[in-house]
Amino acid sequence: MWTSGRMSNAKNLFGLGVSLYFWGLMDLTTPVLSGSARPLTEGQEDNLSEKLHQRMKRSWVWNQFFVLEEYTGTDPLYVGKLHSDMDRGDGSIKYILSGEGAGIVFTIDDTTGDIHAIQRLDREERSQYTLRAQALDRRTGRPMEPESEFIIKIQDINDNEPKFLDGPYVASVPEMSPVGTSVIQVTATDADDPTYGNSARVVYSILQGQPYFSVDSRTGLIRTALMNMDREAKEYYEVIIQAKDMGGQLGGLAGTTTVNITLSDVNDNPPRFPQKHYQMSVLESAPVSSTVGRVVAKDLDEGINAEMKYSLVDGDGLDVFDINTDPNYQVGIITVRKPLSFESKKSYTLKVEGANPHLEMRFLNLGPFRDTTTVHISVEDVDEPPVFEPSIYFVEVPEDVEIGTTIQIISAKDPDVTNNSIRYSIDRSSDPGRFFYVDITSGALMTARPLDREDISWHNITVLAMELNNPSQVGSVSVTVKVLDVNDNAPEFARFYETFVCENAKAGQLIQTVSAIDKDDPQEGQHFYYRLAPEAANNPNFTLRDNQDNTAWILTRRSGFRQHEQSTFHLPILISDNGRPVLSSTGTLTVHVCSCDEEGAVMSCNAEAYVLPVSLSRGALIAILACIFVLLVLVLLILSMRRQRKQPYIIDEEENIHENIVRYDDEGGGEEDTEAFDIAALWNPREAQLVVKSRQDMLPEIESLSRYVPQACVMDNNVHNYVLAKLYEADMDLWAPPFDSLQTYMFEGSGSVAESLSSLQSVTTDSDQSYDYLTDWGPRFKKLAEMYGATDSSGALW
């Protein structure tokens, strides 16, 4: 039977470390553990088996020991004593300890059974150890008792202070919160045994943060302790909370943590404008939606509570200006809503309101959460470009209108007070064909070239208006010109018609259906009339039937066509339209006589087949055509070379090969240059036809078109229409140079006093001028003296 020994030990912390033990029953049927010093013999096993099958009386044995933690003595800590009833004290019994911590944390005296702790024990690291004990015969190693298991429990002492594992804490509470509003709950943890004594009983207290906050001593819940805490006055608070064990009694251990508390904002401050009056200015040319200025209402709150909504509540500019809220900076941006005019109104007054859109009902007693200010806006004058009235023009003009006809009067005016004079012109990029011309002073839009609806039916031109005193100010207007159709195009065949008639054709047989096209586009639609031309009205071979659907049939009038008699017929057909005036044209239908089979399929349409010799093969025909083609190419080549041939320059017999002389065939014509253009014609258009001289270096001018300009359009001292006609005349002249003004010098001018101005080829002339003086100018002019001086037979200059 196992027993636990108890001995007093002065070293065991004032006797408190004496091992406690309990008696218990142990079933002797428990088998002996392996690992004995000596194995059982066969007889011993039989004897033991026989004993195990017999019910034996239990022996009282100990079950567990208790030992205090954190022993700091120098000697091993006595835990308890093991003792077997078979131990007679003669040392024949050997005690063995195994299990958790055996030999490392706990040791046993194998003779006496005393157990000691050889390491410092910490309940917070390990609260108990499970060990096994066995008593062996020291001589044989035979187990004297069945192996027994016991527990050593570590008894707690107050050696751990409370700790805030989640600290430091961060919390927030709305400003102006009532007293007692919960902020945050803090929790401290004590590692000591909460079931033993007061070592883990924690009490909370506040060391810093009064009188603003308080803490519940039992739960650690922090609450507000002061009313009307204002964020705008103080926003951040640092609160220190202490947790003390042993119920807060003297000698207990304590731990602290920091709680950073922020007062969150509420809308308890109304917005206020720092200025009651704002003065702004804007140019009258400011475009719509451009910014005029900014106003701002200050709000001590933040975030959503400081959001602002600006609006115009009064003033004489409510329909001219608008205000928008910038969500990033909470400012009101005043913008232009309508175009401004300094001449119409020079100043405006606006009343602007700024209000909080998000309100809290419990703070409405602090006053209205809106404020107003007055904004004065001055409109500044700028030099504006001319303005057209109306802003767009639409003109319809027939395509047969005469050149120089005024089709529209374009009007623009200076919107400024100064009312400067206006000059008109056409943006040539909008009228590249130069079909129109605008009078520079009156704005009369006139035709400058013949219009053709079939070529261009719409013209979109831009007329410019420029201030005379400030050319940088230019206005523009779009003029849409629709060219109306007139019946100026005769109908014609839709294509070239060529058909055949069989030799065996019968009278009244349809051989071709013809149709026509007309470039005109009458409003009532196209309708064409067909009949044979007068010279073919009594044609004995063919007849025509008008189908009244813009087509006609060509029918045979007889039968018995013979290819060898006449192989081709040309039938003239007269086509008329329904326009005013009626226009007509003649188209020719070519009809070949062909030999056909009984079903009407063409077999041969070549009348030459009857007369050509049989021996002339296709290869021979191709060779003949090739020769003709080669001859034609040679003729064209010779003609081209003759056109490109130029007269050779006259080469000076005494030309110095070391010098390059550039020769010009188009030298100045002297007084005859004025014959290129007579400026006097511009002053009297009616006399231009009589006075204008023909240019000697150009083909004769075509007849002036000034007569086409209506005399009603010709004003006093106004040569615009005449210049217009001259421009058209130059544009239509295929031989005119591609410049507005060109002076051509092909001759030196026989009427010039100086005659020829060139010194080239002067050696060949009969001039009596002597250049002997060049020999007196020194060696630098020796070369010129040799070129121009006369030489004798000996080579000496004279």
MARDODREN-152785 format. One line per 2 residues: number of its first residue (from 1); their letters; for each residue x, y, z of C-alpha. Coordinates in steps of 0.1 Angstrom, whole numbers. Example, Ala and Ser with C-alpha at 12.3 -4.5 7.8 and 13.67 -1.06 7.14 Angstrom:
# MARDODREN-152785
1	AS	123 -45 78; 137 -11 71
//
This chain:
# MARDODREN-152785
1	MW	0 0 0; 12 35 -10
3	TS	12 63 15; 22 98 13
5	GR	46 111 39; 42 145 54
7	MS	72 162 70; 76 197 84
9	NA	101 217 65; 111 251 76
11	KN	121 259 42; 85 255 28
13	LF	74 292 32; 64 293 68
15	GL	49 258 67; 24 267 41
17	GV	42 245 16; 35 213 34
19	SL	20 188 9; -16 180 12
21	YF	-26 145 5; -57 125 1
23	WG	-63 88 7; -79 68 -19
25	LM	-85 32 -29; -64 16 -56
27	DL	-75 -15 -73; -47 -41 -68
29	TT	-58 -56 -101; -40 -28 -119
31	PV	-13 -45 -139; 23 -37 -133
33	LS	39 -14 -158; 67 -25 -180
35	GS	102 -15 -174; 109 -35 -143
37	AR	145 -42 -134; 139 -80 -136
39	PL	112 -99 -156; 89 -123 -138
41	TE	94 -160 -141; 67 -183 -155
43	GQ	58 -194 -119; 56 -158 -107
45	ED	34 -149 -136; 10 -177 -128
47	NL	10 -167 -92; 4 -131 -100
49	SE	-24 -141 -125; -40 -161 -98
51	KL	-39 -131 -74; -53 -108 -100
53	HQ	-83 -130 -105; -89 -128 -68
55	RM	-106 -97 -53; -80 -81 -30
57	KR	-84 -53 -4; -75 -18 -17
59	SW	-47 1 -1; -51 38 7
61	VW	-28 59 -15; -23 97 -20
63	NQ	-38 113 -51; -23 148 -55
65	FF	1 174 -40; -1 212 -38
67	VL	29 235 -40; 32 273 -42
69	EE	45 290 -73; 74 314 -76
71	YT	96 298 -49; 129 318 -48
73	GT	149 299 -22; 184 284 -29
75	DP	175 249 -18; 152 226 -37
77	LY	115 231 -27; 102 201 -8
79	VG	70 189 -24; 61 156 -5
81	KL	71 121 3; 62 87 -12
83	HS	60 56 10; 51 20 5
85	DM	37 -2 32; 63 -28 21
87	DR	91 -4 30; 108 -16 62
89	GD	132 13 62; 161 -10 54
91	GS	167 5 19; 154 -25 1
93	IK	128 -5 -17; 137 18 -46
95	YI	113 46 -56; 111 56 -92
97	LS	94 88 -105; 82 92 -141
99	GE	58 114 -161; 56 152 -168
101	GA	87 171 -155; 102 140 -139
103	GI	140 145 -135; 138 180 -149
105	VF	114 199 -127; 109 173 -100
107	TI	133 148 -84; 128 119 -59
109	DD	151 104 -34; 149 67 -44
111	TT	155 55 -9; 133 78 12
113	GD	108 88 -15; 111 125 -9
115	IH	100 147 -39; 116 181 -45
117	AI	111 208 -71; 144 219 -86
119	QR	131 247 -108; 110 278 -102
121	LD	74 270 -108; 50 294 -125
123	RE	13 287 -124; 6 310 -153
125	ER	29 289 -175; 17 254 -162
127	SQ	-8 249 -135; -3 211 -128
129	YT	19 181 -136; 8 145 -139
131	LR	34 120 -125; 37 83 -120
133	AQ	55 65 -90; 66 29 -86
135	AL	83 9 -58; 108 -17 -69
137	DR	128 -43 -51; 163 -28 -51
139	RT	179 -62 -55; 157 -78 -81
141	GR	141 -48 -97; 108 -65 -92
143	PM	78 -41 -87; 67 -42 -51
145	EP	36 -22 -57; 15 -15 -89
147	ES	25 18 -105; 4 47 -92
149	EF	-4 81 -109; -6 114 -90
151	II	-9 151 -97; 12 180 -85
153	KI	-9 213 -86; 8 247 -86
155	QD	-9 270 -61; -14 306 -72
157	IN	1 337 -56; -5 374 -67
159	DN	24 378 -90; 8 393 -121
161	EP	-6 428 -126; -37 435 -147
163	KF	-29 442 -184; -49 460 -211
165	LD	-43 437 -240; -62 460 -265
167	GP	-47 493 -254; -40 520 -262
169	YV	-76 527 -272; -91 552 -297
171	AS	-127 564 -294; -149 592 -304
173	VP	-181 607 -290; -203 635 -305
175	EM	-197 669 -291; -225 684 -270
177	SP	-234 649 -258; -254 646 -225
179	VG	-237 635 -193; -234 598 -190
181	TS	-231 591 -228; -211 559 -233
183	VI	-178 563 -250; -159 530 -249
185	QV	-154 500 -226; -119 490 -216
187	TA	-110 456 -203; -79 445 -182
189	TD	-68 409 -179; -51 394 -148
191	AD	-31 362 -154; -36 351 -118
193	DP	-61 324 -108; -95 340 -106
195	TY	-108 311 -85; -83 315 -57
197	GN	-84 346 -35; -86 382 -49
199	SA	-55 380 -70; -75 384 -102
201	RV	-103 407 -90; -98 439 -109
203	VY	-111 474 -101; -110 503 -126
205	SI	-103 540 -119; -95 571 -139
207	LQ	-61 588 -133; -63 615 -161
209	GQ	-93 629 -180; -115 643 -152
211	PY	-138 661 -151; -147 654 -187
213	FS	-150 616 -184; -156 589 -158
215	VD	-151 551 -157; -172 523 -141
217	SR	-150 506 -115; -164 472 -122
219	TG	-170 471 -159; -144 496 -173
221	LI	-171 515 -192; -160 551 -199
223	RT	-188 578 -200; -190 616 -205
225	AL	-190 635 -172; -193 671 -184
227	MN	-221 686 -204; -218 708 -235
229	MD	-183 698 -245; -176 718 -277
231	RE	-154 704 -304; -146 739 -317
233	AK	-132 747 -282; -113 714 -276
235	EY	-114 684 -298; -89 658 -285
237	YE	-87 643 -249; -62 619 -235
239	VI	-77 597 -207; -56 573 -185
241	IQ	-74 544 -170; -59 522 -141
243	AK	-68 486 -134; -58 473 -99
245	DM	-62 437 -86; -68 424 -50
247	GG	-101 443 -53; -83 476 -53
249	QL	-69 470 -18; -35 481 -6
251	GG	-8 459 -19; -25 450 -51
253	LA	-8 452 -85; -20 478 -111
255	GT	-18 484 -148; -27 514 -169
257	TT	-38 522 -205; -44 554 -225
259	VN	-77 562 -242; -75 589 -270
261	IT	-110 603 -272; -120 627 -300
263	LS	-152 648 -301; -169 643 -334
265	DV	-186 672 -351; -223 680 -350
267	ND	-240 708 -369; -242 733 -340
269	NP	-227 763 -358; -247 783 -384
271	PR	-228 797 -415; -218 833 -416
273	FP	-205 855 -445; -174 874 -435
275	QK	-185 902 -459; -219 917 -462
277	HY	-210 934 -495; -190 921 -525
279	QM	-179 941 -555; -172 923 -588
281	SV	-167 932 -625; -171 913 -657
283	LE	-164 921 -694; -194 924 -716
285	SA	-177 899 -739; -176 872 -713
287	PV	-191 840 -727; -220 822 -711
289	SS	-210 800 -682; -178 820 -676
291	TV	-169 828 -639; -176 863 -626
293	GR	-165 858 -590; -167 837 -558
295	VV	-184 842 -524; -179 820 -493
297	AK	-198 816 -460; -177 804 -431
299	DL	-188 775 -410; -170 763 -379
301	DE	-183 728 -383; -166 702 -406
303	GI	-175 675 -430; -211 671 -439
305	NA	-221 696 -412; -201 723 -430
307	EM	-216 716 -465; -231 747 -481
309	KY	-258 754 -506; -257 788 -523
311	SL	-286 804 -542; -297 838 -556
313	VD	-327 850 -536; -331 886 -549
315	GD	-317 913 -572; -321 926 -607
317	GL	-297 900 -623; -315 868 -614
319	DV	-321 860 -651; -286 871 -662
321	FD	-264 854 -636; -263 820 -619
323	IN	-245 806 -588; -231 771 -583
325	TD	-216 754 -553; -181 741 -554
327	PN	-183 708 -533; -146 707 -527
329	YQ	-141 742 -512; -177 750 -503
331	VG	-177 783 -521; -203 799 -543
333	II	-193 805 -579; -212 832 -598
335	TV	-214 826 -635; -228 844 -666
337	RK	-262 830 -676; -270 852 -706
339	PL	-248 874 -729; -240 908 -714
341	SF	-242 942 -731; -226 973 -716
343	ES	-248 994 -739; -279 978 -724
345	KK	-271 976 -687; -239 986 -669
347	SY	-244 970 -634; -264 944 -615
349	TL	-272 937 -579; -276 902 -565
351	KV	-286 889 -530; -268 856 -523
353	EG	-279 831 -496; -257 804 -481
355	AN	-274 777 -461; -266 743 -445
357	PH	-285 715 -462; -281 691 -433
359	LE	-297 702 -400; -300 687 -365
361	MR	-333 695 -349; -320 697 -314
363	FL	-297 726 -324; -322 747 -343
365	NL	-326 770 -312; -290 782 -318
367	GP	-303 803 -347; -311 801 -384
369	FR	-285 780 -402; -283 804 -432
371	DT	-269 838 -440; -271 864 -469
373	TT	-248 889 -486; -251 914 -514
375	VH	-230 913 -546; -226 943 -569
377	IS	-215 934 -605; -202 960 -629
379	VE	-203 953 -667; -171 966 -684
381	DV	-172 979 -720; -151 962 -746
383	DE	-147 968 -783; -170 942 -799
385	PP	-170 930 -835; -198 941 -858
387	VF	-231 922 -854; -252 911 -884
389	EP	-289 915 -884; -303 889 -891
391	SI	-278 864 -879; -282 842 -910
393	YF	-292 848 -946; -310 826 -971
395	VE	-311 837 -1007; -327 821 -1037
397	VP	-314 832 -1071; -321 818 -1106
399	ED	-291 803 -1124; -295 826 -1154
401	VE	-290 858 -1133; -267 883 -1150
403	IG	-233 891 -1137; -232 920 -1113
405	TT	-268 916 -1101; -274 924 -1065
407	IQ	-290 894 -1049; -290 905 -1012
409	II	-281 935 -990; -260 923 -961
411	SA	-263 946 -930; -241 948 -899
413	KD	-236 974 -872; -211 982 -845
415	PD	-228 973 -811; -204 997 -793
417	VT	-213 1032 -784; -188 1046 -809
419	NN	-207 1030 -838; -177 1027 -861
421	SI	-180 1024 -899; -182 989 -913
423	RY	-164 974 -943; -176 942 -959
425	SI	-157 913 -976; -161 877 -984
427	DR	-142 849 -968; -126 834 -999
429	SS	-122 800 -983; -160 798 -984
431	DP	-162 809 -1020; -132 794 -1038
433	GR	-148 797 -1072; -153 835 -1067
435	FF	-189 834 -1078; -199 863 -1056
437	YV	-187 898 -1047; -198 921 -1019
439	DI	-197 959 -1020; -172 971 -994
441	TS	-194 999 -981; -230 991 -988
443	GA	-229 953 -982; -246 946 -1015
445	LM	-240 909 -1024; -236 905 -1062
447	TA	-229 878 -1086; -194 878 -1101
449	RP	-196 848 -1124; -224 829 -1142
451	LD	-242 805 -1119; -250 769 -1130
453	RE	-274 749 -1109; -263 717 -1127
455	DI	-227 724 -1115; -233 738 -1080
457	SW	-268 741 -1067; -260 755 -1032
459	HN	-234 781 -1021; -226 786 -985
461	IT	-205 817 -982; -193 837 -952
463	VL	-195 875 -953; -171 894 -930
465	AM	-177 928 -915; -147 947 -902
467	EL	-146 979 -882; -128 1006 -901
469	NN	-110 1020 -871; -101 986 -856
471	PS	-95 960 -882; -90 933 -855
473	QV	-127 934 -848; -143 912 -874
475	GS	-178 897 -874; -191 871 -898
477	VS	-224 858 -911; -234 828 -931
479	VT	-252 834 -964; -268 804 -980
481	VK	-275 808 -1017; -298 784 -1034
483	VL	-295 784 -1072; -329 780 -1088
485	DV	-333 759 -1119; -341 773 -1153
487	ND	-346 753 -1184; -312 758 -1199
489	NA	-303 722 -1208; -318 704 -1237
491	PE	-327 667 -1233; -304 641 -1249
493	FA	-301 604 -1253; -293 586 -1221
495	RF	-265 568 -1239; -252 562 -1274
497	YE	-278 540 -1292; -267 515 -1318
499	TF	-289 486 -1329; -295 462 -1358
501	VC	-322 451 -1381; -324 417 -1397
503	EN	-326 413 -1435; -356 391 -1430
505	AK	-373 417 -1406; -410 424 -1412
507	AG	-428 458 -1413; -438 471 -1378
509	QL	-411 451 -1360; -396 468 -1328
511	IQ	-359 472 -1332; -350 496 -1303
513	TV	-364 514 -1273; -348 548 -1266
515	SA	-349 571 -1235; -335 605 -1227
517	ID	-321 625 -1198; -321 662 -1189
519	KD	-298 680 -1165; -326 703 -1155
521	DP	-349 695 -1126; -383 711 -1132
523	QE	-408 712 -1103; -435 695 -1123
525	GQ	-411 667 -1132; -394 656 -1165
527	HF	-415 648 -1196; -399 642 -1229
529	YY	-414 642 -1264; -399 621 -1293
531	RL	-404 625 -1331; -383 620 -1361
533	AP	-362 650 -1372; -377 670 -1400
535	EA	-352 656 -1425; -363 621 -1416
537	AN	-400 628 -1412; -409 607 -1443
539	NP	-383 580 -1437; -394 550 -1457
541	NF	-374 525 -1436; -383 533 -1400
543	TL	-409 550 -1379; -411 562 -1343
545	RD	-438 558 -1316; -438 580 -1285
547	NQ	-448 559 -1256; -457 590 -1234
549	DN	-436 576 -1206; -403 593 -1215
551	TA	-395 564 -1239; -400 558 -1276
553	WI	-400 528 -1299; -382 525 -1332
555	LT	-402 503 -1356; -395 491 -1391
557	RR	-417 505 -1418; -410 479 -1445
559	SG	-393 446 -1450; -367 434 -1474
561	FR	-335 451 -1460; -304 440 -1479
563	QH	-270 443 -1464; -252 446 -1497
565	EQ	-274 474 -1507; -271 495 -1475
567	ST	-255 482 -1444; -260 511 -1420
569	FH	-288 536 -1415; -286 568 -1394
571	LP	-319 578 -1380; -321 614 -1365
573	IL	-346 617 -1336; -357 650 -1322
575	IS	-361 651 -1283; -380 680 -1266
577	DN	-387 687 -1230; -416 704 -1212
579	GR	-398 734 -1199; -402 771 -1206
581	PV	-389 777 -1231; -390 743 -1247
583	LS	-356 730 -1255; -348 702 -1279
585	ST	-319 683 -1293; -313 657 -1320
587	GT	-299 623 -1313; -289 598 -1339
589	LT	-297 562 -1338; -273 540 -1358
591	VH	-290 509 -1373; -269 481 -1389
593	VC	-284 456 -1413; -274 421 -1403
595	SC	-281 387 -1416; -300 366 -1391
597	DE	-313 330 -1388; -349 321 -1387
599	EG	-351 327 -1350; -337 363 -1353
601	AV	-302 356 -1340; -275 377 -1357
603	MS	-251 358 -1380; -232 386 -1397
605	CN	-233 424 -1398; -202 430 -1419
607	AE	-210 441 -1453; -174 439 -1464
609	AY	-175 402 -1461; -191 401 -1495
611	VL	-163 421 -1512; -131 412 -1494
613	PV	-110 385 -1509; -111 351 -1492
615	SL	-73 349 -1491; -70 380 -1467
617	SR	-66 364 -1433; -70 378 -1399
619	GA	-33 380 -1393; -29 402 -1424
621	LI	-55 426 -1411; -37 428 -1378
623	AI	-4 435 -1395; -19 463 -1416
625	LA	-34 479 -1385; -1 477 -1367
627	CI	17 495 -1395; -8 523 -1395
629	FV	-5 526 -1357; 34 529 -1359
631	LL	31 556 -1386; 7 575 -1365
633	VL	30 574 -1335; 59 587 -1356
635	VL	39 616 -1369; 28 626 -1334
637	LI	64 624 -1322; 77 647 -1350
639	LS	50 672 -1343; 58 673 -1306
641	MR	95 678 -1312; 88 707 -1336
643	RQ	67 724 -1310; 93 721 -1284
645	RK	121 734 -1306; 135 768 -1295
647	QP	155 794 -1313; 191 792 -1304
649	YI	207 821 -1286; 231 843 -1306
651	ID	266 834 -1295; 292 861 -1293
653	EE	321 853 -1316; 346 868 -1292
655	EN	330 852 -1261; 354 845 -1233
657	IH	352 809 -1224; 362 816 -1188
659	EN	331 837 -1181; 294 828 -1178
661	IV	271 854 -1193; 233 851 -1185
663	RY	212 863 -1214; 176 875 -1211
665	DD	152 877 -1240; 126 897 -1221
667	EG	143 930 -1213; 125 961 -1202
669	GG	103 978 -1228; 107 1014 -1216
671	EE	77 1036 -1223; 59 1008 -1241
673	DT	54 990 -1208; 24 1012 -1202
675	EA	6 996 -1231; 2 964 -1210
677	FD	-27 980 -1190; -44 1014 -1193
679	IA	-53 1026 -1158; -75 1053 -1172
681	AL	-101 1028 -1182; -109 1023 -1145
683	WN	-122 1059 -1142; -148 1057 -1169
685	PR	-162 1022 -1175; -182 1032 -1205
687	EA	-152 1045 -1223; -131 1014 -1215
689	QL	-143 996 -1246; -130 1024 -1268
691	VV	-98 1034 -1250; -83 1000 -1241
693	KS	-53 992 -1264; -43 958 -1274
695	RQ	-13 943 -1258; 15 935 -1281
697	DM	28 906 -1260; -5 889 -1256
699	LP	-35 879 -1277; -60 906 -1282
701	EI	-83 911 -1252; -118 897 -1254
703	ES	-146 921 -1255; -152 937 -1221
705	LS	-181 923 -1201; -189 956 -1186
707	RY	-219 960 -1208; -234 930 -1190
709	VP	-234 951 -1158; -267 968 -1153
711	QA	-263 1006 -1155; -285 1009 -1124
713	CV	-257 992 -1104; -231 1017 -1116
715	MD	-227 1045 -1091; -209 1077 -1093
717	NN	-171 1071 -1092; -179 1034 -1085
719	VH	-158 1010 -1106; -166 979 -1087
721	NY	-189 964 -1114; -164 972 -1141
723	VL	-135 955 -1121; -159 926 -1115
725	AK	-164 922 -1152; -127 925 -1159
727	LY	-120 898 -1133; -144 875 -1150
729	EA	-129 883 -1184; -94 874 -1171
731	DM	-107 842 -1155; -123 831 -1187
733	DL	-93 840 -1209; -73 807 -1214
735	WA	-42 827 -1227; -40 851 -1198
737	PP	-13 845 -1172; -24 831 -1138
739	FD	-18 865 -1120; -39 895 -1112
741	SL	-13 918 -1128; 16 909 -1150
743	QT	39 931 -1169; 55 912 -1198
745	YM	88 924 -1214; 95 905 -1245
747	FE	108 935 -1265; 131 963 -1255
749	GS	108 989 -1268; 115 1008 -1300
751	GS	99 1040 -1285; 122 1041 -1256
753	VA	147 1070 -1256; 173 1047 -1241
755	ES	164 1020 -1266; 182 988 -1256
757	LS	194 988 -1220; 215 957 -1224
759	SL	252 957 -1229; 252 922 -1242
761	QS	261 918 -1279; 271 954 -1281
763	VT	303 944 -1298; 282 934 -1329
765	TD	265 968 -1330; 276 998 -1351
767	SD	281 1020 -1321; 308 1047 -1324
769	QS	316 1047 -1288; 352 1042 -1280
771	YD	365 1021 -1251; 402 1031 -1255
773	YL	402 1049 -1222; 400 1014 -1205
775	TD	437 1009 -1213; 445 1039 -1191
777	WG	427 1025 -1160; 455 1001 -1151
779	PR	460 964 -1149; 427 958 -1131
781	FK	407 968 -1162; 430 951 -1186
783	KL	405 923 -1192; 377 948 -1201
785	AE	401 967 -1224; 408 935 -1243
787	MY	371 927 -1246; 359 961 -1258
789	GA	389 978 -1272; 398 976 -1309
791	TD	430 957 -1319; 453 961 -1349
793	SS	469 934 -1369; 498 933 -1345
795	GA	476 928 -1315; 482 962 -1300
797	LW	453 982 -1287; 445 1014 -1304
//
